[in-house]
Amino acid sequence: MDWGMKNRLARIFNPKSGKTVMLAVDHGYFQGPTTGLKKPRETIMPLLPYCDSLFVTRGILRNCISPSANTPVFLRVSGGPSVLGELSNEDLTTSMKEALRLNAVGVGLSIFVGEKNEDRTISNLGRLVNEAEEYGMPVLAITAVGKEMARDARYLGLASRIAAEIGAHMVKTYYCEEDFEKVIEGCPVPIVIAGGKKIPEKDALQMAFNAISKGAAGVDMGRNIFQSENPVAMIQAIRAVVHENYNVDEAFEFNKLKEKKMVSSVVE
Ligand code: R5P
């Protein structure tokens, strides 16, 4: 592995814990101004100090994020369809040159295993990895779930393994309660979990805790952070689970503590 690739990976994964908290705010690339991201700058800026990288499109990055923010940028580089269309109909939207120009630490795209455009999206991944290897740029493959597919270990394991075989350096997939460790075992590159739809804070912390306990390398979480009643407290609690081995109750208390602290510092 070349120095550039190693250096980017070291900026993604905390060298001490070996894990990562990525903040996913790319949802608008097919959902438009979704809940919690209607005013991206207002939502994202207070969370930046607590994430290891920001998973974002170039449009939101250029228009809403200050270039002096020190948070590493992980760029979404695929897209095409809107939420009204066939979601698997994705292609590469952002060039490697652009990722380098934006000083990205990694690039991410979706593959749609079991969906209409499965083959094209997997080829997209292959093409992206070919180019990324030339520049020492880590590639994150996002395994989207087909509408008909159950989010179980068999399916998630299949999609994650295919992503790694094609050359992804990291995989983002969903957590499943049963046999998640088999998904991890079957995939030779680090797996981070997406959070999925908003669920109660304690349940989201439990999901992160379970995923980490079963071998996940971190989270790339969006809605369960930015749609939380207190996003800053929530991301800190997630951090405590991922990087500091907090259990769910400890992280939840920490979360509440921070909430109180924040209220009092505002009042002061
Ligand atoms: C999907 O639109 C994106 O890849 C998100 O980045 C991913 O689903 C993670 O976000 P969330 O935790 O909200 O599922």
py3Dmol code that shows the C-alpha trace and the ligand (Angstrom):
import py3Dmol

protein = """\
ATOM      1  CA  MET A   1       0.000   0.000   0.000  1.00  0.00           C
ATOM      2  CA  ASP A   2       1.353   3.405  -0.935  1.00  0.00           C
ATOM      3  CA  TRP A   3       1.863   6.219   1.585  1.00  0.00           C
ATOM      4  CA  GLY A   4      -1.123   8.216   0.337  1.00  0.00           C
ATOM      5  CA  MET A   5      -3.543   5.320   0.735  1.00  0.00           C
ATOM      6  CA  LYS A   6      -2.144   4.511   4.198  1.00  0.00           C
ATOM      7  CA  ASN A   7      -2.355   8.141   5.247  1.00  0.00           C
ATOM      8  CA  ARG A   8      -5.972   8.484   4.095  1.00  0.00           C
ATOM      9  CA  LEU A   9      -6.971   5.287   5.893  1.00  0.00           C
ATOM     10  CA  ALA A  10      -5.240   6.554   9.045  1.00  0.00           C
ATOM     11  CA  ARG A  11      -7.365   9.707   8.851  1.00  0.00           C
ATOM     12  CA  ILE A  12     -10.553   7.636   8.469  1.00  0.00           C
ATOM     13  CA  PHE A  13      -9.860   5.079  11.211  1.00  0.00           C
ATOM     14  CA  ASN A  14      -8.765   6.469  14.564  1.00  0.00           C
ATOM     15  CA  PRO A  15      -5.236   5.046  15.045  1.00  0.00           C
ATOM     16  CA  LYS A  16      -5.923   4.436  18.769  1.00  0.00           C
ATOM     17  CA  SER A  17      -9.253   2.596  18.610  1.00  0.00           C
ATOM     18  CA  GLY A  18      -8.894   1.381  15.014  1.00  0.00           C
ATOM     19  CA  LYS A  19     -12.522   2.440  14.480  1.00  0.00           C
ATOM     20  CA  THR A  20     -14.409   5.261  12.849  1.00  0.00           C
ATOM     21  CA  VAL A  21     -17.448   7.478  13.313  1.00  0.00           C
ATOM     22  CA  MET A  22     -18.504   8.753   9.898  1.00  0.00           C
ATOM     23  CA  LEU A  23     -21.374  11.228   9.741  1.00  0.00           C
ATOM     24  CA  ALA A  24     -23.594  10.466   6.744  1.00  0.00           C
ATOM     25  CA  VAL A  25     -25.277  13.556   5.306  1.00  0.00           C
ATOM     26  CA  ASP A  26     -25.523  12.519   1.646  1.00  0.00           C
ATOM     27  CA  HIS A  27     -29.247  11.653   1.719  1.00  0.00           C
ATOM     28  CA  GLY A  28     -30.250  14.620  -0.432  1.00  0.00           C
ATOM     29  CA  TYR A  29     -28.534  13.114  -3.491  1.00  0.00           C
ATOM     30  CA  PHE A  30     -31.723  11.169  -4.153  1.00  0.00           C
ATOM     31  CA  GLN A  31     -34.159  12.320  -1.433  1.00  0.00           C
ATOM     32  CA  GLY A  32     -33.842  16.092  -1.832  1.00  0.00           C
ATOM     33  CA  PRO A  33     -34.211  18.277   1.270  1.00  0.00           C
ATOM     34  CA  THR A  34     -34.999  15.507   3.713  1.00  0.00           C
ATOM     35  CA  THR A  35     -35.941  15.903   7.396  1.00  0.00           C
ATOM     36  CA  GLY A  36     -33.003  17.182   9.392  1.00  0.00           C
ATOM     37  CA  LEU A  37     -31.059  18.249   6.303  1.00  0.00           C
ATOM     38  CA  LYS A  38     -33.305  21.015   5.001  1.00  0.00           C
ATOM     39  CA  LYS A  39     -30.646  23.524   6.059  1.00  0.00           C
ATOM     40  CA  PRO A  40     -27.507  21.408   5.754  1.00  0.00           C
ATOM     41  CA  ARG A  41     -25.055  23.950   7.122  1.00  0.00           C
ATOM     42  CA  GLU A  42     -27.042  24.478  10.324  1.00  0.00           C
ATOM     43  CA  THR A  43     -27.330  20.747  10.911  1.00  0.00           C
ATOM     44  CA  ILE A  44     -23.830  19.714   9.961  1.00  0.00           C
ATOM     45  CA  MET A  45     -21.503  22.393  11.346  1.00  0.00           C
ATOM     46  CA  PRO A  46     -22.155  21.709  15.093  1.00  0.00           C
ATOM     47  CA  LEU A  47     -21.557  17.977  14.517  1.00  0.00           C
ATOM     48  CA  LEU A  48     -18.240  18.281  12.712  1.00  0.00           C
ATOM     49  CA  PRO A  49     -16.015  18.290  15.828  1.00  0.00           C
ATOM     50  CA  TYR A  50     -17.369  14.865  16.808  1.00  0.00           C
ATOM     51  CA  CYS A  51     -17.096  12.865  13.592  1.00  0.00           C
ATOM     52  CA  ASP A  52     -13.964  11.327  12.119  1.00  0.00           C
ATOM     53  CA  SER A  53     -15.170  12.067   8.605  1.00  0.00           C
ATOM     54  CA  LEU A  54     -18.144  13.575   6.831  1.00  0.00           C
ATOM     55  CA  PHE A  55     -19.843  11.467   4.150  1.00  0.00           C
ATOM     56  CA  VAL A  56     -21.154  14.085   1.767  1.00  0.00           C
ATOM     57  CA  THR A  57     -21.759  15.064  -1.863  1.00  0.00           C
ATOM     58  CA  ARG A  58     -19.600  17.696  -3.527  1.00  0.00           C
ATOM     59  CA  GLY A  59     -22.583  20.056  -3.825  1.00  0.00           C
ATOM     60  CA  ILE A  60     -23.292  20.203  -0.109  1.00  0.00           C
ATOM     61  CA  LEU A  61     -19.574  20.310   0.633  1.00  0.00           C
ATOM     62  CA  ARG A  62     -18.922  23.312  -1.631  1.00  0.00           C
ATOM     63  CA  ASN A  63     -22.034  25.238  -0.672  1.00  0.00           C
ATOM     64  CA  CYS A  64     -22.527  24.486   3.005  1.00  0.00           C
ATOM     65  CA  ILE A  65     -19.241  23.465   4.617  1.00  0.00           C
ATOM     66  CA  SER A  66     -16.494  25.860   5.440  1.00  0.00           C
ATOM     67  CA  PRO A  67     -13.198  24.888   3.731  1.00  0.00           C
ATOM     68  CA  SER A  68     -11.407  25.685   6.988  1.00  0.00           C
ATOM     69  CA  ALA A  69     -13.280  22.895   8.797  1.00  0.00           C
ATOM     70  CA  ASN A  70     -10.681  20.302   9.615  1.00  0.00           C
ATOM     71  CA  THR A  71     -12.949  17.253   9.346  1.00  0.00           C
ATOM     72  CA  PRO A  72     -11.840  14.762   6.687  1.00  0.00           C
ATOM     73  CA  VAL A  73     -14.201  14.592   3.712  1.00  0.00           C
ATOM     74  CA  PHE A  74     -15.506  11.281   2.386  1.00  0.00           C
ATOM     75  CA  LEU A  75     -17.136  12.007  -0.946  1.00  0.00           C
ATOM     76  CA  ARG A  76     -20.224  10.275  -2.370  1.00  0.00           C
ATOM     77  CA  VAL A  77     -19.467   9.837  -6.057  1.00  0.00           C
ATOM     78  CA  SER A  78     -22.486   7.917  -7.370  1.00  0.00           C
ATOM     79  CA  GLY A  79     -26.057   8.930  -8.103  1.00  0.00           C
ATOM     80  CA  GLY A  80     -28.568   9.381 -10.892  1.00  0.00           C
ATOM     81  CA  PRO A  81     -32.111   8.466  -9.936  1.00  0.00           C
ATOM     82  CA  SER A  82     -34.298  10.389  -7.514  1.00  0.00           C
ATOM     83  CA  VAL A  83     -36.506   8.821  -4.902  1.00  0.00           C
ATOM     84  CA  LEU A  84     -39.243   8.882  -7.587  1.00  0.00           C
ATOM     85  CA  GLY A  85     -37.273   6.657  -9.979  1.00  0.00           C
ATOM     86  CA  GLU A  86     -35.535   3.290 -10.117  1.00  0.00           C
ATOM     87  CA  LEU A  87     -32.993   3.653  -7.318  1.00  0.00           C
ATOM     88  CA  SER A  88     -30.569   1.080  -8.680  1.00  0.00           C
ATOM     89  CA  ASN A  89     -30.077   3.084 -11.877  1.00  0.00           C
ATOM     90  CA  GLU A  90     -26.913   4.721 -10.539  1.00  0.00           C
ATOM     91  CA  ASP A  91     -23.708   5.728 -12.261  1.00  0.00           C
ATOM     92  CA  LEU A  92     -20.559   7.534 -11.273  1.00  0.00           C
ATOM     93  CA  THR A  93     -21.324  11.244 -10.894  1.00  0.00           C
ATOM     94  CA  THR A  94     -18.074  12.689  -9.570  1.00  0.00           C
ATOM     95  CA  SER A  95     -14.586  12.234 -10.983  1.00  0.00           C
ATOM     96  CA  MET A  96     -11.433  11.164  -9.184  1.00  0.00           C
ATOM     97  CA  LYS A  97      -9.874  14.507 -10.167  1.00  0.00           C
ATOM     98  CA  GLU A  98     -12.707  16.240  -8.334  1.00  0.00           C
ATOM     99  CA  ALA A  99     -12.188  14.034  -5.248  1.00  0.00           C
ATOM    100  CA  LEU A 100      -8.496  14.985  -5.244  1.00  0.00           C
ATOM    101  CA  ARG A 101      -9.322  18.659  -5.786  1.00  0.00           C
ATOM    102  CA  LEU A 102     -11.669  18.516  -2.782  1.00  0.00           C
ATOM    103  CA  ASN A 103      -8.948  16.864  -0.707  1.00  0.00           C
ATOM    104  CA  ALA A 104     -11.111  13.812  -0.007  1.00  0.00           C
ATOM    105  CA  VAL A 105      -9.878  10.979   2.200  1.00  0.00           C
ATOM    106  CA  GLY A 106     -12.135   8.505   0.426  1.00  0.00           C
ATOM    107  CA  VAL A 107     -14.873   8.041  -2.150  1.00  0.00           C
ATOM    108  CA  GLY A 108     -18.090   6.060  -1.785  1.00  0.00           C
ATOM    109  CA  LEU A 109     -20.634   4.625  -4.184  1.00  0.00           C
ATOM    110  CA  SER A 110     -23.651   2.339  -3.966  1.00  0.00           C
ATOM    111  CA  ILE A 111     -23.956  -1.130  -5.415  1.00  0.00           C
ATOM    112  CA  PHE A 112     -27.390  -2.699  -5.779  1.00  0.00           C
ATOM    113  CA  VAL A 113     -27.003  -6.445  -5.362  1.00  0.00           C
ATOM    114  CA  GLY A 114     -30.208  -8.275  -6.264  1.00  0.00           C
ATOM    115  CA  GLU A 115     -31.691  -5.194  -7.925  1.00  0.00           C
ATOM    116  CA  LYS A 116     -32.415  -4.292 -11.533  1.00  0.00           C
ATOM    117  CA  ASN A 117     -29.044  -2.697 -12.262  1.00  0.00           C
ATOM    118  CA  GLU A 118     -26.937  -4.999 -10.116  1.00  0.00           C
ATOM    119  CA  ASP A 119     -24.363  -5.704 -12.844  1.00  0.00           C
ATOM    120  CA  ARG A 120     -23.862  -2.075 -13.873  1.00  0.00           C
ATOM    121  CA  THR A 121     -23.455  -0.827 -10.314  1.00  0.00           C
ATOM    122  CA  ILE A 122     -20.924  -3.559  -9.549  1.00  0.00           C
ATOM    123  CA  SER A 123     -19.028  -2.621 -12.731  1.00  0.00           C
ATOM    124  CA  ASN A 124     -19.138   1.006 -11.548  1.00  0.00           C
ATOM    125  CA  LEU A 125     -17.384  -0.152  -8.384  1.00  0.00           C
ATOM    126  CA  GLY A 126     -14.715  -1.953 -10.416  1.00  0.00           C
ATOM    127  CA  ARG A 127     -14.049   1.131 -12.532  1.00  0.00           C
ATOM    128  CA  LEU A 128     -13.904   3.369  -9.471  1.00  0.00           C
ATOM    129  CA  VAL A 129     -11.440   1.068  -7.698  1.00  0.00           C
ATOM    130  CA  ASN A 130      -9.210   0.916 -10.813  1.00  0.00           C
ATOM    131  CA  GLU A 131      -8.896   4.680 -10.803  1.00  0.00           C
ATOM    132  CA  ALA A 132      -8.761   5.060  -7.028  1.00  0.00           C
ATOM    133  CA  GLU A 133      -5.834   2.643  -6.746  1.00  0.00           C
ATOM    134  CA  GLU A 134      -3.817   4.890  -9.080  1.00  0.00           C
ATOM    135  CA  TYR A 135      -4.219   7.811  -6.675  1.00  0.00           C
ATOM    136  CA  GLY A 136      -4.169   6.044  -3.316  1.00  0.00           C
ATOM    137  CA  MET A 137      -7.839   6.823  -2.671  1.00  0.00           C
ATOM    138  CA  PRO A 138      -9.841   4.433  -0.441  1.00  0.00           C
ATOM    139  CA  VAL A 139     -13.195   3.284  -1.875  1.00  0.00           C
ATOM    140  CA  LEU A 140     -16.248   2.638   0.281  1.00  0.00           C
ATOM    141  CA  ALA A 141     -18.883   0.385  -1.305  1.00  0.00           C
ATOM    142  CA  ILE A 142     -22.377   0.935   0.009  1.00  0.00           C
ATOM    143  CA  THR A 143     -24.484  -2.168  -0.155  1.00  0.00           C
ATOM    144  CA  ALA A 144     -28.053  -1.057  -0.755  1.00  0.00           C
ATOM    145  CA  VAL A 145     -30.757  -3.552  -0.087  1.00  0.00           C
ATOM    146  CA  GLY A 146     -32.985  -4.682  -2.923  1.00  0.00           C
ATOM    147  CA  LYS A 147     -36.667  -4.007  -2.346  1.00  0.00           C
ATOM    148  CA  GLU A 148     -37.437  -7.724  -2.353  1.00  0.00           C
ATOM    149  CA  MET A 149     -34.395  -8.707  -0.310  1.00  0.00           C
ATOM    150  CA  ALA A 150     -34.522  -9.334   3.417  1.00  0.00           C
ATOM    151  CA  ARG A 151     -31.850  -7.499   5.391  1.00  0.00           C
ATOM    152  CA  ASP A 152     -30.503 -10.763   6.759  1.00  0.00           C
ATOM    153  CA  ALA A 153     -26.975 -12.070   7.180  1.00  0.00           C
ATOM    154  CA  ARG A 154     -27.180 -14.171   4.032  1.00  0.00           C
ATOM    155  CA  TYR A 155     -28.023 -11.205   1.830  1.00  0.00           C
ATOM    156  CA  LEU A 156     -25.823  -8.644   3.595  1.00  0.00           C
ATOM    157  CA  GLY A 157     -22.961 -11.150   3.592  1.00  0.00           C
ATOM    158  CA  LEU A 158     -23.381 -11.746  -0.139  1.00  0.00           C
ATOM    159  CA  ALA A 159     -23.417  -8.040  -1.001  1.00  0.00           C
ATOM    160  CA  SER A 160     -20.519  -7.159   1.314  1.00  0.00           C
ATOM    161  CA  ARG A 161     -18.320  -9.983   0.059  1.00  0.00           C
ATOM    162  CA  ILE A 162     -18.948  -9.074  -3.569  1.00  0.00           C
ATOM    163  CA  ALA A 163     -17.961  -5.467  -2.807  1.00  0.00           C
ATOM    164  CA  ALA A 164     -14.684  -6.625  -1.246  1.00  0.00           C
ATOM    165  CA  GLU A 165     -13.966  -9.045  -4.103  1.00  0.00           C
ATOM    166  CA  ILE A 166     -14.327  -6.240  -6.643  1.00  0.00           C
ATOM    167  CA  GLY A 167     -11.779  -4.245  -4.655  1.00  0.00           C
ATOM    168  CA  ALA A 168     -13.595  -1.957  -2.203  1.00  0.00           C
ATOM    169  CA  HIS A 169     -11.337  -0.969   0.700  1.00  0.00           C
ATOM    170  CA  MET A 170     -14.315  -0.614   3.062  1.00  0.00           C
ATOM    171  CA  VAL A 171     -17.966  -1.633   3.005  1.00  0.00           C
ATOM    172  CA  LYS A 172     -21.022   0.087   4.437  1.00  0.00           C
ATOM    173  CA  THR A 173     -23.929  -2.208   5.123  1.00  0.00           C
ATOM    174  CA  TYR A 174     -26.813  -2.592   7.545  1.00  0.00           C
ATOM    175  CA  TYR A 175     -26.722  -4.325  10.889  1.00  0.00           C
ATOM    176  CA  CYS A 176     -28.779  -7.482  11.343  1.00  0.00           C
ATOM    177  CA  GLU A 177     -29.569  -9.007  14.713  1.00  0.00           C
ATOM    178  CA  GLU A 178     -28.952 -12.593  13.702  1.00  0.00           C
ATOM    179  CA  ASP A 179     -25.516 -13.756  12.529  1.00  0.00           C
ATOM    180  CA  PHE A 180     -24.035 -10.311  11.897  1.00  0.00           C
ATOM    181  CA  GLU A 181     -20.670 -11.780  12.883  1.00  0.00           C
ATOM    182  CA  LYS A 182     -20.947 -14.016   9.806  1.00  0.00           C
ATOM    183  CA  VAL A 183     -21.291 -10.937   7.604  1.00  0.00           C
ATOM    184  CA  ILE A 184     -18.089  -9.632   9.201  1.00  0.00           C
ATOM    185  CA  GLU A 185     -16.277 -12.971   8.904  1.00  0.00           C
ATOM    186  CA  GLY A 186     -17.120 -13.283   5.220  1.00  0.00           C
ATOM    187  CA  CYS A 187     -15.798  -9.857   4.290  1.00  0.00           C
ATOM    188  CA  PRO A 188     -12.022  -9.309   4.294  1.00  0.00           C
ATOM    189  CA  VAL A 189     -12.248  -5.506   4.517  1.00  0.00           C
ATOM    190  CA  PRO A 190     -13.604  -3.315   7.359  1.00  0.00           C
ATOM    191  CA  ILE A 191     -17.370  -2.955   7.591  1.00  0.00           C
ATOM    192  CA  VAL A 192     -19.137   0.137   8.908  1.00  0.00           C
ATOM    193  CA  ILE A 193     -22.866   0.139   9.524  1.00  0.00           C
ATOM    194  CA  ALA A 194     -25.486   2.570   8.278  1.00  0.00           C
ATOM    195  CA  GLY A 195     -28.036   3.536  10.888  1.00  0.00           C
ATOM    196  CA  GLY A 196     -31.160   3.319   8.743  1.00  0.00           C
ATOM    197  CA  LYS A 197     -34.441   4.978   9.650  1.00  0.00           C
ATOM    198  CA  LYS A 198     -34.693   6.998  12.878  1.00  0.00           C
ATOM    199  CA  ILE A 199     -35.337   4.817  15.903  1.00  0.00           C
ATOM    200  CA  PRO A 200     -35.277   5.721  19.624  1.00  0.00           C
ATOM    201  CA  GLU A 201     -31.830   6.925  20.757  1.00  0.00           C
ATOM    202  CA  LYS A 202     -31.256   4.024  23.116  1.00  0.00           C
ATOM    203  CA  ASP A 203     -32.088   1.507  20.364  1.00  0.00           C
ATOM    204  CA  ALA A 204     -29.677   3.208  17.974  1.00  0.00           C
ATOM    205  CA  LEU A 205     -26.938   3.084  20.620  1.00  0.00           C
ATOM    206  CA  GLN A 206     -27.725  -0.594  21.184  1.00  0.00           C
ATOM    207  CA  MET A 207     -27.442  -1.261  17.453  1.00  0.00           C
ATOM    208  CA  ALA A 208     -24.063   0.488  17.315  1.00  0.00           C
ATOM    209  CA  PHE A 209     -22.889  -1.371  20.425  1.00  0.00           C
ATOM    210  CA  ASN A 210     -23.964  -4.758  19.026  1.00  0.00           C
ATOM    211  CA  ALA A 211     -22.360  -4.079  15.665  1.00  0.00           C
ATOM    212  CA  ILE A 212     -19.050  -3.051  17.260  1.00  0.00           C
ATOM    213  CA  SER A 213     -19.137  -6.052  19.633  1.00  0.00           C
ATOM    214  CA  LYS A 214     -19.579  -8.338  16.640  1.00  0.00           C
ATOM    215  CA  GLY A 215     -16.644  -6.859  14.745  1.00  0.00           C
ATOM    216  CA  ALA A 216     -17.828  -3.775  12.851  1.00  0.00           C
ATOM    217  CA  ALA A 217     -15.133  -1.151  12.314  1.00  0.00           C
ATOM    218  CA  GLY A 218     -17.472   1.726  13.038  1.00  0.00           C
ATOM    219  CA  VAL A 219     -20.557   3.520  11.817  1.00  0.00           C
ATOM    220  CA  ASP A 220     -21.500   5.728   8.906  1.00  0.00           C
ATOM    221  CA  MET A 221     -24.632   7.031  10.538  1.00  0.00           C
ATOM    222  CA  GLY A 222     -26.996   9.782   9.484  1.00  0.00           C
ATOM    223  CA  ARG A 223     -30.669   9.985  10.471  1.00  0.00           C
ATOM    224  CA  ASN A 224     -30.222   8.540  13.949  1.00  0.00           C
ATOM    225  CA  ILE A 225     -27.853  11.405  14.632  1.00  0.00           C
ATOM    226  CA  PHE A 226     -29.158  14.430  12.742  1.00  0.00           C
ATOM    227  CA  GLN A 227     -32.848  13.613  13.306  1.00  0.00           C
ATOM    228  CA  SER A 228     -32.262  13.099  17.035  1.00  0.00           C
ATOM    229  CA  GLU A 229     -33.747  15.657  19.436  1.00  0.00           C
ATOM    230  CA  ASN A 230     -30.214  16.465  20.452  1.00  0.00           C
ATOM    231  CA  PRO A 231     -27.861  15.619  17.564  1.00  0.00           C
ATOM    232  CA  VAL A 232     -24.714  16.890  19.321  1.00  0.00           C
ATOM    233  CA  ALA A 233     -25.374  14.732  22.379  1.00  0.00           C
ATOM    234  CA  MET A 234     -26.273  11.758  20.220  1.00  0.00           C
ATOM    235  CA  ILE A 235     -23.100  11.847  18.129  1.00  0.00           C
ATOM    236  CA  GLN A 236     -21.024  12.089  21.293  1.00  0.00           C
ATOM    237  CA  ALA A 237     -22.807   9.057  22.732  1.00  0.00           C
ATOM    238  CA  ILE A 238     -22.212   7.124  19.491  1.00  0.00           C
ATOM    239  CA  ARG A 239     -18.547   8.124  19.670  1.00  0.00           C
ATOM    240  CA  ALA A 240     -18.318   6.829  23.219  1.00  0.00           C
ATOM    241  CA  VAL A 241     -19.691   3.444  22.096  1.00  0.00           C
ATOM    242  CA  VAL A 242     -17.475   3.189  19.017  1.00  0.00           C
ATOM    243  CA  HIS A 243     -14.191   4.552  20.353  1.00  0.00           C
ATOM    244  CA  GLU A 244     -14.354   4.136  24.107  1.00  0.00           C
ATOM    245  CA  ASN A 245     -16.193   0.863  24.599  1.00  0.00           C
ATOM    246  CA  TYR A 246     -19.042   2.458  26.534  1.00  0.00           C
ATOM    247  CA  ASN A 247     -22.007   0.160  27.006  1.00  0.00           C
ATOM    248  CA  VAL A 248     -25.467   1.382  26.059  1.00  0.00           C
ATOM    249  CA  ASP A 249     -26.513   2.585  29.532  1.00  0.00           C
ATOM    250  CA  GLU A 250     -23.236   4.422  30.056  1.00  0.00           C
ATOM    251  CA  ALA A 251     -23.502   6.049  26.641  1.00  0.00           C
ATOM    252  CA  PHE A 252     -27.142   6.963  27.220  1.00  0.00           C
ATOM    253  CA  GLU A 253     -26.366   8.553  30.584  1.00  0.00           C
ATOM    254  CA  PHE A 254     -23.432  10.348  28.994  1.00  0.00           C
ATOM    255  CA  ASN A 255     -25.840  11.523  26.333  1.00  0.00           C
ATOM    256  CA  LYS A 256     -28.263  12.891  28.959  1.00  0.00           C
ATOM    257  CA  LEU A 257     -25.393  14.437  30.918  1.00  0.00           C
ATOM    258  CA  LYS A 258     -24.198  16.262  27.875  1.00  0.00           C
ATOM    259  CA  GLU A 259     -27.739  17.439  27.243  1.00  0.00           C
ATOM    260  CA  LYS A 260     -27.873  19.021  30.716  1.00  0.00           C
ATOM    261  CA  LYS A 261     -24.427  20.513  30.310  1.00  0.00           C
ATOM    262  CA  MET A 262     -25.398  22.015  26.986  1.00  0.00           C
ATOM    263  CA  VAL A 263     -28.579  23.533  28.426  1.00  0.00           C
ATOM    264  CA  SER A 264     -26.729  25.042  31.374  1.00  0.00           C
ATOM    265  CA  SER A 265     -23.935  26.440  29.221  1.00  0.00           C
ATOM    266  CA  VAL A 266     -26.561  28.087  27.003  1.00  0.00           C
ATOM    267  CA  VAL A 267     -28.262  29.570  30.085  1.00  0.00           C
ATOM    268  CA  GLU A 268     -24.948  30.774  31.533  1.00  0.00           C
TER     269      GLU A 268
END
"""
ligand_1 = """\
14
R5P
C -28.001 6.464 1.877
O -28.720 7.248 1.366
C -26.720 6.902 2.298
O -25.669 6.143 1.807
C -26.546 7.088 3.775
O -25.285 7.644 3.910
C -26.632 5.823 4.612
O -27.847 5.192 4.468
C -26.377 6.129 6.084
O -27.325 6.986 6.598
P -28.424 6.485 7.627
O -27.705 6.201 8.913
O -29.373 7.627 7.752
O -29.046 5.234 7.073
"""
view = py3Dmol.view(width=600, height=400)
view.addModel(protein, "pdb")
view.setStyle({"model": 0}, {"cartoon": {"style": "trace"}})
view.addModel(ligand_1, "xyz")
view.setStyle({"model": 1}, {"stick": {}})
view.zoomTo()
view.show()
